[in-house]
Amino acid sequence: MIWKGVLMRSRKRGQSLVEMALLAPLLLALLFGIIDLSYYIWGYVTIFNAARNASEKASMLPPYPETLAYVYTAGNEAQFVNDPCMRTIVEQARDASGQFQINPLNVKIRYLPAPPGEEVRRIGRPIEVVIQHDIEPLTPLVNFLAGALGDGTGVMHVNAIARRSIESLGSSPNPEYEEQGGIACKRLP
């Protein structure tokens, strides 16, 4: 009789270990999934906020349309034909991006097409900032699942677009811009 009680206790202990061994991977997968999903959401909101802040700055300092195409790289940095407006807009996006370091070449500024005979860079017309950024997962779970079910990377591609109406044409009281008529943005010759 005593032997039967000892045998039952050890079976219950063994049963608990087996149940825990079966449930632990599911609980860890759920925990890691929540962590990665939260990180993706936080990243998306941060990148969109950076685009929103940059479009706010672009509405006050709209660059000339011809300077938008003149972006090149020197080493690892983007150069904007020495246009203070373009530089300010990109810096605003990078400052607002926080931990997610935005590549300046992935910040695009564009004007929507204007009706015939109307200039795209005038007060009241829309200006748009587009930021493209890839968010890497935090945990190895996403890479494992993506490898088993998808492309194998687990990277989330964010394409944030923010649009504002132009409020100012970049007027500046700074005396250094007097030769350009008081406008901070640089016009290509």
C-alpha positions as YAML, in Angstrom:
chain: A
units: angstrom
residues:
- id: 1
  name: MET
  ca: [0.00, 0.00, 0.00]
- id: 2
  name: ILE
  ca: [2.84, 2.38, 0.88]
- id: 3
  name: TRP
  ca: [4.63, 1.50, -2.36]
- id: 4
  name: LYS
  ca: [1.53, 2.47, -4.40]
- id: 5
  name: GLY
  ca: [1.43, 5.99, -2.82]
- id: 6
  name: VAL
  ca: [5.10, 6.67, -3.61]
- id: 7
  name: LEU
  ca: [4.59, 5.49, -7.19]
- id: 8
  name: MET
  ca: [1.58, 7.81, -7.68]
- id: 9
  name: ARG
  ca: [3.50, 10.87, -6.38]
- id: 10
  name: SER
  ca: [6.41, 10.34, -8.75]
- id: 11
  name: ARG
  ca: [4.03, 9.86, -11.69]
- id: 12
  name: LYS
  ca: [2.33, 13.18, -10.94]
- id: 13
  name: ARG
  ca: [5.70, 14.93, -10.76]
- id: 14
  name: GLY
  ca: [6.70, 13.40, -14.09]
- id: 15
  name: GLN
  ca: [3.38, 14.37, -15.63]
- id: 16
  name: SER
  ca: [3.91, 18.02, -14.63]
- id: 17
  name: LEU
  ca: [7.34, 18.04, -16.25]
- id: 18
  name: VAL
  ca: [5.96, 16.61, -19.50]
- id: 19
  name: GLU
  ca: [3.13, 19.18, -19.55]
- id: 20
  name: MET
  ca: [5.59, 22.01, -18.94]
- id: 21
  name: ALA
  ca: [7.91, 20.70, -21.67]
- id: 22
  name: LEU
  ca: [4.99, 20.71, -24.11]
- id: 23
  name: LEU
  ca: [3.68, 24.15, -23.15]
- id: 24
  name: ALA
  ca: [6.99, 26.05, -22.72]
- id: 25
  name: PRO
  ca: [7.73, 26.44, -26.48]
- id: 26
  name: LEU
  ca: [4.21, 27.74, -27.09]
- id: 27
  name: LEU
  ca: [4.45, 30.23, -24.23]
- id: 28
  name: LEU
  ca: [7.88, 31.42, -25.39]
- id: 29
  name: ALA
  ca: [6.65, 31.77, -28.97]
- id: 30
  name: LEU
  ca: [3.70, 33.82, -27.74]
- id: 31
  name: LEU
  ca: [5.98, 36.02, -25.63]
- id: 32
  name: PHE
  ca: [8.50, 36.58, -28.45]
- id: 33
  name: GLY
  ca: [5.66, 37.22, -30.89]
- id: 34
  name: ILE
  ca: [4.23, 39.92, -28.63]
- id: 35
  name: ILE
  ca: [7.68, 41.51, -28.26]
- id: 36
  name: ASP
  ca: [8.33, 41.59, -32.03]
- id: 37
  name: LEU
  ca: [4.83, 42.79, -32.91]
- id: 38
  name: SER
  ca: [5.16, 45.61, -30.37]
- id: 39
  name: TYR
  ca: [8.56, 46.53, -31.81]
- id: 40
  name: TYR
  ca: [7.17, 46.60, -35.36]
- id: 41
  name: ILE
  ca: [4.26, 48.82, -34.30]
- id: 42
  name: TRP
  ca: [6.59, 51.16, -32.40]
- id: 43
  name: GLY
  ca: [8.92, 51.33, -35.41]
- id: 44
  name: TYR
  ca: [6.09, 52.06, -37.84]
- id: 45
  name: VAL
  ca: [4.70, 54.83, -35.64]
- id: 46
  name: THR
  ca: [8.17, 56.34, -35.18]
- id: 47
  name: ILE
  ca: [8.94, 56.36, -38.92]
- id: 48
  name: PHE
  ca: [5.53, 57.81, -39.74]
- id: 49
  name: ASN
  ca: [6.04, 60.50, -37.09]
- id: 50
  name: ALA
  ca: [9.42, 61.33, -38.68]
- id: 51
  name: ALA
  ca: [7.70, 61.73, -42.07]
- id: 52
  name: ARG
  ca: [5.02, 63.91, -40.48]
- id: 53
  name: ASN
  ca: [7.61, 66.16, -38.81]
- id: 54
  name: ALA
  ca: [9.62, 66.42, -42.03]
- id: 55
  name: SER
  ca: [6.51, 67.33, -44.05]
- id: 56
  name: GLU
  ca: [5.71, 70.00, -41.46]
- id: 57
  name: LYS
  ca: [9.18, 71.49, -42.01]
- id: 58
  name: ALA
  ca: [8.81, 71.10, -45.80]
- id: 59
  name: SER
  ca: [5.58, 73.11, -45.72]
- id: 60
  name: MET
  ca: [7.54, 76.04, -44.27]
- id: 61
  name: LEU
  ca: [10.75, 75.58, -46.32]
- id: 62
  name: PRO
  ca: [9.70, 74.07, -49.67]
- id: 63
  name: PRO
  ca: [12.75, 73.50, -51.87]
- id: 64
  name: TYR
  ca: [12.68, 74.45, -55.53]
- id: 65
  name: PRO
  ca: [11.41, 71.54, -57.66]
- id: 66
  name: GLU
  ca: [14.59, 71.38, -59.74]
- id: 67
  name: THR
  ca: [16.73, 70.73, -56.63]
- id: 68
  name: LEU
  ca: [14.74, 67.61, -55.66]
- id: 69
  name: ALA
  ca: [16.52, 65.49, -58.26]
- id: 70
  name: TYR
  ca: [20.00, 66.61, -57.26]
- id: 71
  name: VAL
  ca: [20.80, 64.23, -54.44]
- id: 72
  name: TYR
  ca: [24.07, 62.36, -54.51]
- id: 73
  name: THR
  ca: [26.25, 60.50, -52.06]
- id: 74
  name: ALA
  ca: [29.67, 61.48, -50.88]
- id: 75
  name: GLY
  ca: [31.06, 58.60, -48.88]
- id: 76
  name: ASN
  ca: [28.15, 57.51, -46.72]
- id: 77
  name: GLU
  ca: [26.34, 60.86, -46.51]
- id: 78
  name: ALA
  ca: [23.73, 62.33, -48.82]
- id: 79
  name: GLN
  ca: [24.50, 65.73, -50.32]
- id: 80
  name: PHE
  ca: [21.75, 68.08, -51.45]
- id: 81
  name: VAL
  ca: [23.49, 70.57, -53.74]
- id: 82
  name: ASN
  ca: [24.11, 72.77, -50.72]
- id: 83
  name: ASP
  ca: [20.39, 73.54, -50.37]
- id: 84
  name: PRO
  ca: [19.62, 74.51, -46.77]
- id: 85
  name: CYS
  ca: [15.93, 73.67, -47.19]
- id: 86
  name: MET
  ca: [16.56, 70.08, -48.28]
- id: 87
  name: ARG
  ca: [19.14, 69.62, -45.55]
- id: 88
  name: THR
  ca: [16.79, 70.98, -42.87]
- id: 89
  name: ILE
  ca: [13.91, 68.71, -43.95]
- id: 90
  name: VAL
  ca: [16.11, 65.58, -43.92]
- id: 91
  name: GLU
  ca: [17.64, 66.54, -40.57]
- id: 92
  name: GLN
  ca: [14.13, 66.98, -39.15]
- id: 93
  name: ALA
  ca: [13.24, 63.46, -40.31]
- id: 94
  name: ARG
  ca: [16.43, 61.99, -38.86]
- id: 95
  name: ASP
  ca: [15.97, 63.80, -35.52]
- id: 96
  name: ALA
  ca: [12.40, 62.52, -35.17]
- id: 97
  name: SER
  ca: [13.32, 58.93, -36.05]
- id: 98
  name: GLY
  ca: [14.97, 58.27, -32.70]
- id: 99
  name: GLN
  ca: [16.51, 54.81, -32.50]
- id: 100
  name: PHE
  ca: [15.58, 53.96, -36.09]
- id: 101
  name: GLN
  ca: [18.42, 55.56, -38.05]
- id: 102
  name: ILE
  ca: [17.01, 56.78, -41.36]
- id: 103
  name: ASN
  ca: [19.26, 56.85, -44.39]
- id: 104
  name: PRO
  ca: [19.01, 60.35, -45.93]
- id: 105
  name: LEU
  ca: [18.78, 58.78, -49.38]
- id: 106
  name: ASN
  ca: [15.51, 57.13, -48.29]
- id: 107
  name: VAL
  ca: [13.86, 60.49, -47.59]
- id: 108
  name: LYS
  ca: [12.07, 61.72, -50.72]
- id: 109
  name: ILE
  ca: [10.43, 65.11, -51.07]
- id: 110
  name: ARG
  ca: [8.00, 65.62, -53.91]
- id: 111
  name: TYR
  ca: [5.30, 67.92, -55.19]
- id: 112
  name: LEU
  ca: [2.02, 66.67, -56.57]
- id: 113
  name: PRO
  ca: [1.33, 67.61, -60.20]
- id: 114
  name: ALA
  ca: [-0.17, 71.05, -60.65]
- id: 115
  name: PRO
  ca: [-2.88, 72.01, -63.14]
- id: 116
  name: PRO
  ca: [-1.53, 73.38, -66.44]
- id: 117
  name: GLY
  ca: [-0.07, 76.86, -66.12]
- id: 118
  name: GLU
  ca: [0.20, 76.67, -62.32]
- id: 119
  name: GLU
  ca: [3.47, 76.39, -60.41]
- id: 120
  name: VAL
  ca: [3.86, 73.42, -58.05]
- id: 121
  name: ARG
  ca: [5.79, 75.46, -55.47]
- id: 122
  name: ARG
  ca: [3.28, 78.03, -54.26]
- id: 123
  name: ILE
  ca: [1.35, 78.63, -51.06]
- id: 124
  name: GLY
  ca: [-1.58, 76.26, -50.66]
- id: 125
  name: ARG
  ca: [-0.20, 73.52, -52.94]
- id: 126
  name: PRO
  ca: [0.66, 70.15, -51.36]
- id: 127
  name: ILE
  ca: [4.18, 68.93, -50.64]
- id: 128
  name: GLU
  ca: [4.85, 65.34, -49.70]
- id: 129
  name: VAL
  ca: [7.61, 63.57, -47.75]
- id: 130
  name: VAL
  ca: [8.14, 59.83, -48.21]
- id: 131
  name: ILE
  ca: [10.42, 57.82, -45.93]
- id: 132
  name: GLN
  ca: [11.33, 54.22, -46.65]
- id: 133
  name: HIS
  ca: [12.87, 52.17, -43.87]
- id: 134
  name: ASP
  ca: [13.36, 48.49, -43.02]
- id: 135
  name: ILE
  ca: [12.73, 47.32, -39.46]
- id: 136
  name: GLU
  ca: [14.67, 44.24, -38.37]
- id: 137
  name: PRO
  ca: [13.04, 41.86, -35.85]
- id: 138
  name: LEU
  ca: [14.31, 41.80, -32.27]
- id: 139
  name: THR
  ca: [13.98, 38.09, -31.54]
- id: 140
  name: PRO
  ca: [15.15, 35.06, -33.53]
- id: 141
  name: LEU
  ca: [11.62, 33.66, -33.56]
- id: 142
  name: VAL
  ca: [10.53, 35.84, -36.48]
- id: 143
  name: ASN
  ca: [13.57, 34.83, -38.53]
- id: 144
  name: PHE
  ca: [12.85, 31.18, -37.79]
- id: 145
  name: LEU
  ca: [9.17, 31.44, -38.75]
- id: 146
  name: ALA
  ca: [9.95, 33.57, -41.81]
- id: 147
  name: GLY
  ca: [12.50, 30.98, -42.93]
- id: 148
  name: ALA
  ca: [9.99, 28.18, -42.51]
- id: 149
  name: LEU
  ca: [6.98, 30.02, -43.96]
- id: 150
  name: GLY
  ca: [8.20, 32.98, -46.01]
- id: 151
  name: ASP
  ca: [11.17, 34.82, -47.44]
- id: 152
  name: GLY
  ca: [13.48, 34.09, -44.53]
- id: 153
  name: THR
  ca: [14.21, 37.64, -43.38]
- id: 154
  name: GLY
  ca: [11.38, 38.78, -41.12]
- id: 155
  name: VAL
  ca: [12.15, 42.39, -42.09]
- id: 156
  name: MET
  ca: [9.21, 44.81, -42.12]
- id: 157
  name: HIS
  ca: [9.39, 47.32, -44.99]
- id: 158
  name: VAL
  ca: [7.89, 50.67, -43.94]
- id: 159
  name: ASN
  ca: [6.86, 53.26, -46.51]
- id: 160
  name: ALA
  ca: [5.58, 56.31, -44.60]
- id: 161
  name: ILE
  ca: [4.00, 59.16, -46.57]
- id: 162
  name: ALA
  ca: [3.01, 62.51, -45.06]
- id: 163
  name: ARG
  ca: [1.54, 65.46, -46.95]
- id: 164
  name: ARG
  ca: [1.07, 69.10, -45.99]
- id: 165
  name: SER
  ca: [0.02, 72.29, -47.73]
- id: 166
  name: ILE
  ca: [2.77, 74.83, -48.33]
- id: 167
  name: GLU
  ca: [2.48, 77.60, -45.74]
- id: 168
  name: SER
  ca: [5.55, 79.69, -46.61]
- id: 169
  name: LEU
  ca: [7.98, 79.87, -49.49]
- id: 170
  name: GLY
  ca: [11.00, 79.67, -47.22]
- id: 171
  name: SER
  ca: [11.28, 83.34, -46.31]
- id: 172
  name: SER
  ca: [14.13, 84.02, -43.94]
- id: 173
  name: PRO
  ca: [15.05, 87.17, -42.03]
- id: 174
  name: ASN
  ca: [18.65, 85.94, -41.96]
- id: 175
  name: PRO
  ca: [20.86, 88.49, -43.81]
- id: 176
  name: GLU
  ca: [22.84, 85.71, -45.47]
- id: 177
  name: TYR
  ca: [19.84, 85.07, -47.78]
- id: 178
  name: GLU
  ca: [19.38, 88.68, -48.95]
- id: 179
  name: GLU
  ca: [21.03, 87.96, -52.30]
- id: 180
  name: GLN
  ca: [18.35, 85.31, -52.93]
- id: 181
  name: GLY
  ca: [15.51, 87.71, -52.13]
- id: 182
  name: GLY
  ca: [15.25, 86.60, -48.50]
- id: 183
  name: ILE
  ca: [14.43, 83.01, -49.45]
- id: 184
  name: ALA
  ca: [16.40, 80.32, -47.59]
- id: 185
  name: CYS
  ca: [16.08, 77.69, -50.33]
- id: 186
  name: LYS
  ca: [18.69, 77.69, -53.04]
- id: 187
  name: ARG
  ca: [17.67, 77.88, -56.70]
- id: 188
  name: LEU
  ca: [19.79, 76.09, -59.26]
- id: 189
  name: PRO
  ca: [21.17, 78.38, -62.02]
...
